């Protein structure tokens, strides 16, 4: 099931179409937000976020993979595939 929400562009600006805020599938955006967000940056939910920047120089991907899985599942997603490659690229398939 796709999550319908207001959608943003790559600069995090809301997209406006026909004078209204554009709505669409925001699953990938929610995933990106969870991965980038550091714990404590969200005042309402301070324990939410992976904080991927904290793992930049970490050679062990297990801990970041575990944290991504934990955050996605806490947000209500079912993870079908979660791969992290040595070059930092990810292959994630998770849906609500």
Secondary structure, DSSP 8 states (H G I E B T S, - for coil): ---EEE-B-TTS-B-EETTEE-EEE-HHHHHHHHHH--TTSSSSSTT----GGGGTT-S--HHHHHHHHHHHHHTT-EEEEEEE-TTS-EEEEEE-
